Amino acid sequence: MKIKVLYFAALREALGSSGETLELPADVTTLGGVRALIAGRGGDWDRLAQMKNLRAAVNQRMAEPDAAIADGDEVAFFPPVTGG
Amino acid sequence: MSVSVQQADFDIGAEIDALLAGRTDVGAVATFTGLVRDINDGSGVHAMTLEHYPGMTEAALEDIVTQAKSRWDILAVRVIHRVGTLQPADRIVLVIVAGSHRGEAFAACEFIMDYLKTRAPFWKREDTPAGSRWVDARDSDDSAAARWH
């Protein structure tokens, strides 16, 4: 299954990427699994594992690590928000 | 239309007039305006850039307004949040709440700001004499939002 992944703010800058299309292995079915898959690339991508206050959204709604991921989903990772 | 994310500045008086146009049931209007300060965490700030998540940001703001309307008996709400590069003293955010009486208008306005601060995907980057830095989230914003749980 294929998903879209987006990165924002300090995380986007650290990764040097605003997003990508990702083909998921069959055993990756949750948001936490996607995070671990990307962090497992090592190098700068390990930030996804190290950032303890990392926030995430699935299809533009805030989501927790156990959220299910389906084909065509839009997943986003970002630091805590600082608007207002 | 109750929520806008835009680069352009806004006119508070014109926004209040537009929100109240044609209504005669409003007895109280509470507004909050957020501005760019020229100092933060001990450093001078000469510019601030706001990033957002197009689509999710608007949806998150709409959701916050919906929650406010379900908690308080209010009549109309307008939220505007600017993005892009701003200078000290520029307006960043506007919340207008119109209701029958002041109590509910004040409370809903504060609730919307507290939730916006912790739930709407915006990120601030400041330009200081020492360089550019991303603004860290504040624990005090989390505790302000938690008051309403």
gemmi code that builds the backbone of each chain (N, CA, C; Angstrom):
import gemmi

chains = {
    "A": [
        ("MET", (0.838, -1.196, 0.000), (0.000, 0.000, 0.000), (0.870, 1.242, 0.000)),
        ("LYS", (0.334, 2.292, -0.580), (1.108, 3.505, -0.799), (0.485, 4.657, -0.028)),
        ("ILE", (1.321, 5.436, 0.671), (0.816, 6.591, 1.416), (1.654, 7.829, 1.097)),
        ("LYS", (1.101, 8.995, 1.445), (1.818, 10.260, 1.308), (2.277, 10.662, 2.705)),
        ("VAL", (3.532, 11.095, 2.831), (4.051, 11.520, 4.132), (4.533, 12.961, 4.013)),
        ("LEU", (4.169, 13.801, 4.984), (4.564, 15.211, 4.994), (5.347, 15.532, 6.262)),
        ("TYR", (6.307, 16.458, 6.148), (7.091, 16.914, 7.301), (6.991, 18.429, 7.370)),
        ("PHE", (6.883, 18.969, 8.597), (6.722, 20.415, 8.753), (7.742, 21.027, 9.712)),
        ("ALA", (7.963, 22.329, 9.498), (8.697, 23.202, 10.422), (10.116, 22.688, 10.683)),
        ("ALA", (10.530, 22.645, 11.958), (11.913, 22.270, 12.289), (12.242, 20.866, 11.781)),
        ("LEU", (11.260, 19.979, 11.794), (11.506, 18.609, 11.313), (11.765, 18.615, 9.802)),
        ("ARG", (10.974, 19.381, 9.058), (11.167, 19.493, 7.610), (12.581, 19.988, 7.303)),
        ("GLU", (13.016, 21.005, 8.054), (14.360, 21.553, 7.816), (15.444, 20.544, 8.146)),
        ("ALA", (15.284, 19.836, 9.271), (16.301, 18.872, 9.697), (16.418, 17.713, 8.705)),
        ("LEU", (15.287, 17.313, 8.133), (15.292, 16.192, 7.192), (15.661, 16.635, 5.775)),
        ("GLY", (15.541, 17.935, 5.507), (15.762, 18.412, 4.152), (14.706, 17.905, 3.187)),
        ("SER", (13.489, 17.663, 3.713), (12.405, 17.128, 2.880), (11.066, 17.631, 3.407)),
        ("SER", (10.192, 18.042, 2.501), (8.847, 18.442, 2.927), (7.859, 17.287, 2.765)),
        ("GLY", (8.310, 16.187, 2.157), (7.421, 15.041, 2.065), (7.837, 14.055, 0.998)),
        ("GLU", (7.119, 12.947, 0.961), (7.455, 11.880, 0.019), (6.264, 10.927, -0.126)),
        ("THR", (6.309, 10.129, -1.169), (5.357, 9.031, -1.307), (6.072, 7.769, -0.864)),
        ("LEU", (5.380, 6.981, -0.064), (6.034, 5.838, 0.568), (5.239, 4.563, 0.301)),
        ("GLU", (5.954, 3.524, -0.149), (5.339, 2.193, -0.327), (5.574, 1.437, 0.974)),
        ("LEU", (4.500, 1.008, 1.623), (4.648, 0.346, 2.930), (4.741, -1.169, 2.788)),
        ("PRO", (5.667, -1.787, 3.543), (5.665, -3.251, 3.612), (4.359, -3.728, 4.256)),
        ("ALA", (3.982, -4.962, 3.982), (2.683, -5.478, 4.431), (2.521, -5.442, 5.945)),
        ("ASP", (3.647, -5.522, 6.684), (3.528, -5.592, 8.147), (3.474, -4.213, 8.809)),
        ("VAL", (3.491, -3.141, 8.026), (3.374, -1.795, 8.607), (1.938, -1.314, 8.410)),
        ("THR", (1.172, -1.264, 9.501), (-0.265, -0.977, 9.397), (-0.717, 0.131, 10.348)),
        ("THR", (0.218, 0.698, 11.122), (-0.153, 1.751, 12.069), (0.748, 2.966, 11.893)),
        ("LEU", (0.287, 4.090, 12.469), (1.084, 5.318, 12.440), (2.445, 5.101, 13.107)),
        ("GLY", (2.448, 4.407, 14.247), (3.704, 4.117, 14.938), (4.637, 3.282, 14.074)),
        ("GLY", (4.060, 2.377, 13.300), (4.854, 1.550, 12.394), (5.493, 2.376, 11.291)),
        ("VAL", (4.752, 3.351, 10.774), (5.293, 4.235, 9.729), (6.459, 5.053, 10.291)),
        ("ARG", (6.257, 5.580, 11.520), (7.315, 6.360, 12.164), (8.587, 5.518, 12.320)),
        ("ALA", (8.428, 4.282, 12.796), (9.578, 3.401, 13.015), (10.259, 3.043, 11.695)),
        ("LEU", (9.453, 2.840, 10.653), (10.003, 2.493, 9.337), (10.902, 3.613, 8.814)),
        ("ILE", (10.404, 4.865, 8.925), (11.171, 6.002, 8.413), (12.412, 6.239, 9.279)),
        ("ALA", (12.240, 6.175, 10.613), (13.369, 6.389, 11.525), (14.463, 5.350, 11.289)),
        ("GLY", (14.053, 4.149, 10.869), (14.989, 3.049, 10.659), (15.960, 3.253, 9.509)),
        ("ARG", (15.740, 4.299, 8.706), (16.695, 4.602, 7.629), (18.023, 5.108, 8.185)),
        ("GLY", (17.999, 5.562, 9.456), (19.208, 6.076, 10.076), (19.526, 7.488, 9.639)),
        ("GLY", (20.705, 7.980, 10.045), (21.113, 9.346, 9.717), (20.116, 10.347, 10.274)),
        ("ASP", (19.830, 11.415, 9.507), (18.889, 12.442, 9.970), (17.497, 11.869, 10.253)),
        ("TRP", (17.136, 10.790, 9.540), (15.793, 10.211, 9.710), (15.569, 9.685, 11.117)),
        ("ASP", (16.668, 9.398, 11.839), (16.556, 8.907, 13.216), (15.880, 9.935, 14.128)),
        ("ARG", (15.838, 11.204, 13.682), (15.140, 12.233, 14.470), (13.695, 11.851, 14.743)),
        ("LEU", (13.089, 11.127, 13.814), (11.693, 10.718, 14.038), (11.580, 9.815, 15.256)),
        ("ALA", (12.637, 9.055, 15.538), (12.630, 8.207, 16.727), (13.018, 9.014, 17.962)),
        ("GLN", (13.950, 9.968, 17.801), (14.508, 10.687, 18.951), (13.597, 11.787, 19.484)),
        ("MET", (12.814, 12.416, 18.610), (11.947, 13.527, 19.059), (10.839, 12.989, 19.934)),
        ("LYS", (10.977, 13.195, 21.261), (9.981, 12.579, 22.153), (8.651, 13.328, 22.134)),
        ("ASN", (8.666, 14.601, 21.692), (7.406, 15.351, 21.630), (6.864, 15.437, 20.201)),
        ("LEU", (7.319, 14.525, 19.335), (6.841, 14.511, 17.948), (5.320, 14.369, 17.898)),
        ("ARG", (4.683, 15.169, 17.051), (3.235, 15.082, 16.844), (2.987, 14.499, 15.462)),
        ("ALA", (1.784, 13.937, 15.260), (1.473, 13.359, 13.958), (-0.009, 13.513, 13.650)),
        ("ALA", (-0.304, 13.482, 12.358), (-1.694, 13.527, 11.900), (-1.883, 12.473, 10.822)),
        ("VAL", (-3.096, 11.928, 10.769), (-3.482, 11.029, 9.678), (-4.685, 11.660, 8.995)),
        ("ASN", (-4.561, 11.870, 7.687), (-5.616, 12.527, 6.905), (-6.053, 13.836, 7.557)),
        ("GLN", (-5.039, 14.597, 8.003), (-5.221, 15.957, 8.519), (-5.967, 16.028, 9.840)),
        ("ARG", (-5.918, 14.938, 10.609), (-6.428, 14.976, 11.984), (-5.342, 14.433, 12.899)),
        ("MET", (-5.170, 15.091, 14.067), (-4.185, 14.625, 15.035), (-4.432, 13.147, 15.338)),
        ("ALA", (-3.345, 12.364, 15.433), (-3.515, 10.924, 15.620), (-2.459, 10.377, 16.574)),
        ("GLU", (-2.786, 9.259, 17.195), (-1.900, 8.579, 18.136), (-1.189, 7.426, 17.417)),
        ("PRO", (-0.101, 6.898, 18.036), (0.699, 5.867, 17.361), (-0.088, 4.623, 16.938)),
        ("ASP", (-1.171, 4.295, 17.642), (-1.912, 3.074, 17.291), (-2.932, 3.300, 16.160)),
        ("ALA", (-2.982, 4.510, 15.599), (-3.931, 4.780, 14.510), (-3.642, 3.875, 13.316)),
        ("ALA", (-4.705, 3.310, 12.741), (-4.554, 2.433, 11.580), (-4.254, 3.263, 10.329)),
        ("ILE", (-3.425, 2.719, 9.461), (-3.055, 3.387, 8.210), (-3.606, 2.569, 7.042)),
        ("ALA", (-4.232, 3.268, 6.083), (-4.806, 2.587, 4.919), (-4.197, 3.163, 3.634)),
        ("ASP", (-4.349, 2.414, 2.556), (-3.814, 2.836, 1.262), (-4.339, 4.230, 0.912)),
        ("GLY", (-3.443, 5.101, 0.440), (-3.843, 6.440, 0.031), (-3.893, 7.464, 1.146)),
        ("ASP", (-3.597, 7.054, 2.389), (-3.647, 7.994, 3.514), (-2.569, 9.067, 3.390)),
        ("GLU", (-2.865, 10.215, 4.011), (-1.873, 11.295, 4.133), (-1.440, 11.353, 5.593)),
        ("VAL", (-0.163, 11.082, 5.833), (0.406, 11.082, 7.185), (1.334, 12.277, 7.299)),
        ("ALA", (1.282, 12.989, 8.436), (2.180, 14.130, 8.641), (2.856, 14.013, 9.993)),
        ("PHE", (4.145, 14.390, 10.046), (4.911, 14.435, 11.288), (5.394, 15.872, 11.486)),
        ("PHE", (5.326, 16.358, 12.749), (5.723, 17.743, 13.006), (5.994, 17.969, 14.484)),
        ("PRO", (6.698, 19.064, 14.825), (6.923, 19.397, 16.237), (5.629, 19.952, 16.841)),
        ("PRO", (5.602, 20.100, 18.191), (4.435, 20.725, 18.821), (4.144, 22.093, 18.184)),
        ("VAL", (2.874, 22.441, 18.103), (2.483, 23.649, 17.361), (2.729, 24.901, 18.194)),
        ("THR", (2.972, 26.022, 17.504), (3.329, 27.271, 18.201), (2.644, 28.482, 17.577)),
        ("GLY", (1.402, 28.317, 17.155), (0.697, 29.454, 16.545), (0.113, 30.391, 17.579)),
        ("GLY", (-0.706, 31.311, 17.111), (-1.415, 32.241, 17.972), (-0.645, 33.490, 18.299)),
    ],
    "B": [
        ("MET", (-16.378, 30.456, 5.975), (-16.092, 31.890, 6.060), (-15.773, 32.313, 7.493)),
        ("SER", (-16.147, 31.483, 8.483), (-15.873, 31.914, 9.854), (-14.389, 31.811, 10.195)),
        ("VAL", (-13.632, 31.072, 9.365), (-12.206, 30.859, 9.620), (-11.401, 31.220, 8.377)),
        ("SER", (-10.320, 31.996, 8.555), (-9.434, 32.316, 7.424), (-7.982, 32.185, 7.843)),
        ("VAL", (-7.173, 31.601, 6.962), (-5.719, 31.577, 7.116), (-5.186, 32.348, 5.928)),
        ("GLN", (-4.477, 33.437, 6.173), (-4.125, 34.340, 5.074), (-2.824, 35.083, 5.360)),
        ("GLN", (-2.173, 35.556, 4.290), (-0.977, 36.390, 4.458), (-1.363, 37.828, 4.787)),
        ("ALA", (-2.476, 38.274, 4.240), (-2.858, 39.685, 4.355), (-3.228, 40.069, 5.782)),
        ("ASP", (-3.010, 41.338, 6.103), (-3.448, 41.907, 7.372), (-4.982, 41.955, 7.394)),
        ("PHE", (-5.534, 42.228, 8.587), (-6.985, 42.346, 8.707), (-7.333, 43.638, 9.434)),
        ("ASP", (-8.571, 44.106, 9.195), (-9.091, 45.319, 9.828), (-10.115, 44.875, 10.876)),
        ("ILE", (-9.777, 45.056, 12.144), (-10.621, 44.513, 13.221), (-12.030, 45.098, 13.167)),
        ("GLY", (-12.130, 46.413, 12.970), (-13.444, 47.051, 12.929), (-14.292, 46.528, 11.783)),
        ("ALA", (-13.659, 46.384, 10.614), (-14.395, 45.895, 9.443), (-14.848, 44.456, 9.659)),
        ("GLU", (-14.020, 43.647, 10.334), (-14.389, 42.253, 10.591), (-15.558, 42.165, 11.574)),
        ("ILE", (-15.548, 43.023, 12.594), (-16.682, 43.034, 13.543), (-17.957, 43.442, 12.808)),
        ("ASP", (-17.858, 44.506, 11.999), (-19.041, 44.973, 11.255), (-19.585, 43.862, 10.361)),
        ("ALA", (-18.683, 43.148, 9.671), (-19.125, 42.091, 8.749), (-19.808, 40.962, 9.518)),
        ("LEU", (-19.255, 40.632, 10.702), (-19.818, 39.536, 11.495), (-21.215, 39.887, 12.015)),
        ("LEU", (-21.415, 41.165, 12.306), (-22.689, 41.588, 12.915), (-23.719, 42.057, 11.888)),
        ("ALA", (-23.320, 42.137, 10.625), (-24.203, 42.700, 9.598), (-25.560, 42.019, 9.597)),
        ("GLY", (-26.617, 42.805, 9.686), (-27.968, 42.278, 9.602), (-28.494, 41.657, 10.886)),
        ("ARG", (-27.693, 41.651, 11.965), (-28.133, 41.008, 13.213), (-28.585, 42.062, 14.213)),
        ("THR", (-29.603, 41.734, 14.989), (-30.017, 42.632, 16.073), (-30.120, 41.879, 17.395)),
        ("ASP", (-29.590, 40.625, 17.403), (-29.700, 39.802, 18.611), (-28.410, 39.763, 19.430)),
        ("VAL", (-27.376, 40.491, 18.998), (-26.073, 40.433, 19.673), (-25.992, 41.530, 20.737)),
        ("GLY", (-25.644, 41.123, 21.965), (-25.493, 42.103, 23.039), (-24.058, 42.276, 23.480)),
        ("ALA", (-23.159, 41.382, 23.031), (-21.767, 41.431, 23.491), (-20.835, 40.925, 22.392)),
        ("VAL", (-19.730, 41.641, 22.197), (-18.707, 41.205, 21.246), (-17.373, 41.197, 21.980)),
        ("ALA", (-16.745, 40.027, 22.088), (-15.408, 39.914, 22.679), (-14.413, 39.666, 21.562)),
        ("THR", (-13.276, 40.382, 21.602), (-12.250, 40.133, 20.586), (-10.902, 39.904, 21.251)),
        ("PHE", (-10.074, 39.091, 20.602), (-8.678, 38.938, 20.995), (-7.834, 39.189, 19.761)),
        ("THR", (-6.765, 39.990, 19.925), (-5.811, 40.210, 18.839), (-4.423, 39.856, 19.336)),
        ("GLY", (-3.714, 39.005, 18.618), (-2.332, 38.653, 18.950), (-1.386, 39.418, 18.043)),
        ("LEU", (-0.283, 39.940, 18.624), (0.690, 40.746, 17.877), (2.084, 40.132, 17.957)),
        ("VAL", (2.927, 40.464, 16.994), (4.342, 40.063, 17.032), (5.073, 41.000, 17.992)),
        ("ARG", (5.772, 40.413, 18.980), (6.583, 41.225, 19.903), (8.015, 41.297, 19.376)),
        ("ASP", (8.731, 42.369, 19.789), (10.111, 42.510, 19.317), (11.103, 41.842, 20.256)),
        ("ILE", (10.586, 41.108, 21.259), (11.499, 40.384, 22.145), (10.841, 39.073, 22.570)),
        ("ASN", (11.626, 37.995, 22.642), (11.111, 36.701, 23.111), (12.273, 35.899, 23.678)),
        ("ASP", (12.072, 35.336, 24.877), (13.120, 34.537, 25.533), (14.457, 35.281, 25.552)),
        ("GLY", (14.402, 36.577, 25.838), (15.628, 37.340, 26.046), (16.335, 37.821, 24.798)),
        ("SER", (15.801, 37.517, 23.607), (16.462, 37.974, 22.382), (15.570, 38.936, 21.620)),
        ("GLY", (16.206, 39.869, 20.917), (15.444, 40.741, 20.035), (14.917, 39.934, 18.857)),
        ("VAL", (13.725, 40.266, 18.422), (13.124, 39.589, 17.267), (12.849, 40.648, 16.219)),
        ("HIS", (13.461, 40.512, 15.032), (13.196, 41.533, 14.010), (12.276, 41.050, 12.910)),
        ("ALA", (11.972, 39.744, 12.899), (10.946, 39.239, 11.979), (10.493, 37.872, 12.482)),
        ("MET", (9.290, 37.494, 12.082), (8.762, 36.180, 12.446), (8.087, 35.584, 11.218)),
        ("THR", (8.353, 34.289, 10.977), (7.710, 33.623, 9.840), (6.835, 32.496, 10.357)),
        ("LEU", (5.587, 32.487, 9.892), (4.639, 31.454, 10.324), (4.398, 30.459, 9.209)),
        ("GLU", (4.619, 29.184, 9.534), (4.348, 28.087, 8.607), (3.048, 27.402, 9.057)),
        ("HIS", (2.308, 26.816, 8.118), (1.116, 26.061, 8.505), (0.959, 24.841, 7.612)),
        ("TYR", (-0.063, 24.057, 7.896), (-0.341, 22.814, 7.169), (-1.639, 23.065, 6.405)),
        ("PRO", (-1.534, 23.500, 5.140), (-2.736, 23.873, 4.392), (-3.754, 22.732, 4.393)),
        ("GLY", (-4.984, 23.060, 4.669), (-6.024, 22.041, 4.744), (-6.274, 21.643, 6.191)),
        ("MET", (-5.257, 21.074, 6.843), (-5.454, 20.664, 8.235), (-5.629, 21.870, 9.146)),
        ("THR", (-4.884, 22.943, 8.884), (-4.976, 24.116, 9.756), (-6.397, 24.684, 9.742)),
        ("GLU", (-6.962, 24.846, 8.552), (-8.320, 25.377, 8.448), (-9.316, 24.431, 9.124)),
        ("ALA", (-9.138, 23.117, 8.903), (-10.050, 22.134, 9.508), (-9.949, 22.164, 11.031)),
        ("ALA", (-8.721, 22.319, 11.558), (-8.534, 22.358, 13.012), (-9.212, 23.596, 13.603)),
        ("LEU", (-9.081, 24.735, 12.924), (-9.719, 25.963, 13.416), (-11.246, 25.830, 13.382)),
        ("GLU", (-11.772, 25.255, 12.293), (-13.221, 25.046, 12.198), (-13.706, 24.150, 13.340)),
        ("ASP", (-12.916, 23.115, 13.636), (-13.289, 22.192, 14.705), (-13.307, 22.906, 16.060)),
        ("ILE", (-12.342, 23.788, 16.291), (-12.290, 24.534, 17.558), (-13.508, 25.458, 17.678)),
        ("VAL", (-13.876, 26.106, 16.580), (-15.057, 26.986, 16.588), (-16.321, 26.166, 16.868)),
        ("THR", (-16.411, 24.983, 16.249), (-17.570, 24.110, 16.484), (-17.664, 23.716, 17.960)),
        ("GLN", (-16.498, 23.384, 18.545), (-16.493, 23.025, 19.973), (-16.938, 24.202, 20.838)),
        ("ALA", (-16.469, 25.410, 20.506), (-16.856, 26.595, 21.285), (-18.368, 26.806, 21.206)),
        ("LYS", (-18.927, 26.617, 20.009), (-20.368, 26.829, 19.839), (-21.187, 25.783, 20.577)),
        ("SER", (-20.610, 24.587, 20.770), (-21.354, 23.557, 21.497), (-21.246, 23.765, 23.009)),
        ("ARG", (-20.175, 24.450, 23.461), (-19.994, 24.653, 24.904), (-20.721, 25.893, 25.427)),
        ("TRP", (-20.787, 26.928, 24.598), (-21.389, 28.190, 25.051), (-22.484, 28.613, 24.092)),
        ("ASP", (-23.429, 29.365, 24.635), (-24.545, 29.852, 23.828), (-24.102, 31.148, 23.152)),
        ("ILE", (-23.339, 31.003, 22.065), (-22.813, 32.177, 21.360), (-23.430, 32.222, 19.970)),
        ("LEU", (-23.367, 33.395, 19.346), (-24.143, 33.614, 18.121), (-23.290, 33.595, 16.851)),
        ("ALA", (-22.070, 34.096, 16.927), (-21.236, 34.150, 15.720), (-19.765, 34.225, 16.110)),
        ("VAL", (-18.907, 33.625, 15.285), (-17.469, 33.583, 15.559), (-16.701, 33.880, 14.280)),
        ("ARG", (-15.607, 34.612, 14.411), (-14.702, 34.851, 13.294), (-13.284, 34.626, 13.798)),
        ("VAL", (-12.495, 33.817, 13.068), (-11.085, 33.589, 13.401), (-10.251, 33.867, 12.156)),
        ("ILE", (-9.239, 34.718, 12.298), (-8.293, 34.965, 11.205), (-6.886, 34.729, 11.750)),
        ("HIS", (-6.088, 33.939, 11.064), (-4.691, 33.727, 11.466), (-3.806, 33.993, 10.264)),
        ("ARG", (-2.806, 34.845, 10.462), (-1.912, 35.163, 9.344), (-0.761, 34.162, 9.260)),
        ("VAL", (-0.233, 33.992, 8.057), (0.953, 33.162, 7.820), (1.927, 33.974, 6.971)),
        ("GLY", (3.162, 33.456, 6.834), (4.189, 34.172, 6.084), (5.046, 34.991, 7.030)),
        ("THR", (5.766, 35.963, 6.497), (6.724, 36.737, 7.292), (6.091, 38.023, 7.818)),
        ("LEU", (6.218, 38.225, 9.133), (5.631, 39.385, 9.808), (6.713, 40.140, 10.576)),
        ("GLN", (6.433, 41.412, 10.851), (7.367, 42.270, 11.580), (6.807, 42.564, 12.974)),
        ("PRO", (7.682, 42.990, 13.917), (7.176, 43.381, 15.233), (6.035, 44.396, 15.108)),
        ("ALA", (5.037, 44.228, 15.958), (3.820, 45.050, 16.021), (2.784, 44.637, 14.977)),
        ("ASP", (3.144, 43.750, 14.052), (2.126, 43.260, 13.102), (1.101, 42.405, 13.850)),
        ("ARG", (-0.126, 42.426, 13.354), (-1.164, 41.542, 13.893), (-0.926, 40.121, 13.370)),
        ("ILE", (-1.093, 39.114, 14.250), (-0.955, 37.704, 13.853), (-2.315, 37.027, 13.783)),
        ("VAL", (-3.097, 37.206, 14.845), (-4.326, 36.418, 14.974), (-5.457, 37.283, 15.515)),
        ("LEU", (-6.670, 36.997, 15.044), (-7.864, 37.694, 15.515), (-8.951, 36.666, 15.826)),
        ("VAL", (-9.559, 36.792, 17.007), (-10.737, 35.992, 17.346), (-11.842, 36.960, 17.746)),
        ("ILE", (-12.991, 36.849, 17.124), (-14.168, 37.655, 17.496), (-15.287, 36.685, 17.865)),
        ("VAL", (-15.876, 36.903, 19.027), (-17.031, 36.098, 19.433), (-18.184, 37.042, 19.763)),
        ("ALA", (-19.325, 36.827, 19.123), (-20.521, 37.617, 19.397), (-21.536, 36.735, 20.098)),
        ("GLY", (-22.132, 37.285, 21.153), (-23.140, 36.533, 21.896), (-24.205, 37.450, 22.451)),
        ("SER", (-25.126, 36.861, 23.188), (-26.177, 37.677, 23.797), (-25.626, 38.466, 24.974)),
        ("HIS", (-24.720, 37.821, 25.738), (-24.194, 38.431, 26.961), (-22.680, 38.262, 27.032)),
        ("ARG", (-22.019, 39.131, 27.823), (-20.557, 39.153, 27.816), (-19.906, 37.889, 28.348)),
        ("GLY", (-20.515, 37.261, 29.360), (-19.859, 36.136, 30.024), (-19.493, 35.026, 29.053)),
        ("GLU", (-20.441, 34.658, 28.237), (-20.193, 33.562, 27.309), (-19.261, 33.989, 26.180)),
        ("ALA", (-19.379, 35.263, 25.764), (-18.486, 35.752, 24.702), (-17.029, 35.767, 25.171)),
        ("PHE", (-16.785, 36.269, 26.407), (-15.419, 36.278, 26.959), (-14.872, 34.853, 27.062)),
        ("ALA", (-15.650, 33.972, 27.646), (-15.176, 32.604, 27.887), (-14.880, 31.888, 26.571)),
        ("ALA", (-15.782, 32.004, 25.604), (-15.573, 31.309, 24.332), (-14.353, 31.861, 23.603)),
        ("CYS", (-14.132, 33.163, 23.693), (-12.972, 33.790, 23.031), (-11.667, 33.244, 23.624)),
        ("GLU", (-11.627, 33.140, 24.955), (-10.415, 32.632, 25.610), (-10.198, 31.148, 25.293)),
        ("PHE", (-11.269, 30.382, 25.309), (-11.201, 28.956, 24.956), (-10.642, 28.772, 23.540)),
        ("ILE", (-11.162, 29.549, 22.598), (-10.703, 29.410, 21.204), (-9.209, 29.689, 21.112)),
        ("MET", (-8.735, 30.733, 21.788), (-7.292, 31.025, 21.740), (-6.472, 29.924, 22.401)),
        ("ASP", (-6.939, 29.426, 23.564), (-6.183, 28.374, 24.257), (-6.099, 27.107, 23.419)),
        ("TYR", (-7.177, 26.746, 22.756), (-7.163, 25.543, 21.918), (-6.358, 25.778, 20.643)),
        ("LEU", (-6.487, 26.963, 20.063), (-5.714, 27.292, 18.855), (-4.209, 27.136, 19.118)),
        ("LYS", (-3.779, 27.615, 20.293), (-2.349, 27.586, 20.641), (-1.786, 26.173, 20.704)),
        ("THR", (-2.621, 25.204, 21.061), (-2.106, 23.845, 21.273), (-2.575, 22.846, 20.222)),
        ("ARG", (-3.558, 23.208, 19.394), (-4.136, 22.219, 18.465), (-4.120, 22.610, 17.007)),
        ("ALA", (-3.932, 23.871, 16.683), (-3.940, 24.265, 15.270), (-2.507, 24.229, 14.748)),
        ("PRO", (-2.273, 23.531, 13.625), (-0.894, 23.379, 13.141), (-0.326, 24.649, 12.487)),
        ("PHE", (0.265, 25.474, 13.349), (1.086, 26.625, 12.932), (2.423, 26.485, 13.636)),
        ("TRP", (3.480, 26.950, 12.985), (4.806, 26.937, 13.611), (5.478, 28.274, 13.343)),
        ("LYS", (6.070, 28.865, 14.416), (6.714, 30.175, 14.307), (8.226, 30.025, 14.249)),
        ("ARG", (8.833, 30.766, 13.348), (10.301, 30.880, 13.336), (10.658, 32.343, 13.483)),
        ("GLU", (11.585, 32.636, 14.425), (11.974, 34.017, 14.697), (13.338, 34.304, 14.114)),
        ("ASP", (13.493, 35.517, 13.572), (14.811, 36.009, 13.180), (15.322, 36.909, 14.288)),
        ("THR", (16.471, 36.523, 14.880), (17.067, 37.303, 15.968), (18.477, 37.701, 15.539)),
        ("PRO", (19.136, 38.602, 16.307), (20.520, 38.969, 15.952), (21.444, 37.744, 15.898)),
        ("ALA", (21.130, 36.696, 16.650), (21.975, 35.494, 16.673), (21.598, 34.504, 15.565)),
        ("GLY", (20.614, 34.852, 14.758), (20.199, 33.950, 13.682), (18.733, 33.585, 13.812)),
        ("SER", (18.348, 32.614, 12.986), (16.952, 32.213, 12.922), (16.728, 31.011, 13.822)),
        ("ARG", (15.583, 30.969, 14.522), (15.316, 29.833, 15.419), (13.826, 29.532, 15.425)),
        ("TRP", (13.495, 28.234, 15.546), (12.096, 27.829, 15.692), (11.676, 28.063, 17.125)),
        ("VAL", (10.475, 28.565, 17.312), (9.951, 28.831, 18.650), (9.522, 27.513, 19.284)),
        ("ASP", (9.943, 27.293, 20.535), (9.540, 26.081, 21.256), (8.134, 26.234, 21.816)),
        ("ALA", (7.406, 25.125, 21.842), (6.080, 25.129, 22.471), (6.253, 25.381, 23.966)),
        ("ARG", (5.283, 26.057, 24.572), (5.349, 26.390, 25.994), (4.440, 25.460, 26.795)),
        ("ASP", (4.955, 24.978, 27.944), (4.121, 24.168, 28.837), (2.917, 24.966, 29.317)),
        ("SER", (3.114, 26.302, 29.485), (2.008, 27.128, 29.999), (0.832, 27.135, 29.025)),
        ("ASP", (1.112, 26.956, 27.723), (0.014, 26.876, 26.760), (-0.757, 25.570, 26.922)),
        ("ASP", (-0.019, 24.479, 27.226), (-0.698, 23.190, 27.456), (-1.593, 23.278, 28.691)),
        ("SER", (-1.067, 23.926, 29.764), (-1.897, 23.989, 30.973), (-3.083, 24.924, 30.778)),
        ("ALA", (-2.916, 25.968, 29.949), (-4.051, 26.863, 29.666), (-5.153, 26.094, 28.942)),
        ("ALA", (-4.768, 25.261, 27.993), (-5.764, 24.484, 27.245), (-6.411, 23.425, 28.140)),
        ("ALA", (-5.618, 22.871, 29.064), (-6.122, 21.785, 29.922), (-7.210, 22.270, 30.871)),
        ("ARG", (-7.246, 23.582, 31.155), (-8.279, 24.129, 32.046), (-9.686, 23.823, 31.545)),
        ("TRP", (-9.804, 23.672, 30.220), (-11.137, 23.543, 29.620), (-11.593, 22.107, 29.478)),
        ("HIS", (-10.746, 21.148, 29.855), (-11.108, 19.736, 29.658), (-12.280, 19.336, 30.543)),
    ],
}
model = gemmi.Model(1)
for chain_id, residues in chains.items():
    chain = gemmi.Chain(chain_id)
    for i, (resn, *xyz) in enumerate(residues, 1):
        res = gemmi.Residue()
        res.name, res.seqid = resn, gemmi.SeqId(i, " ")
        for name, pos in zip(("N", "CA", "C"), xyz):
            atom = gemmi.Atom()
            atom.name, atom.element = name, gemmi.Element(name[0])
            atom.pos, atom.b_iso = gemmi.Position(*pos), 0.0
            res.add_atom(atom)
        chain.add_residue(res)
    model.add_chain(chain)
structure = gemmi.Structure()
structure.add_model(model)
structure.setup_entities()
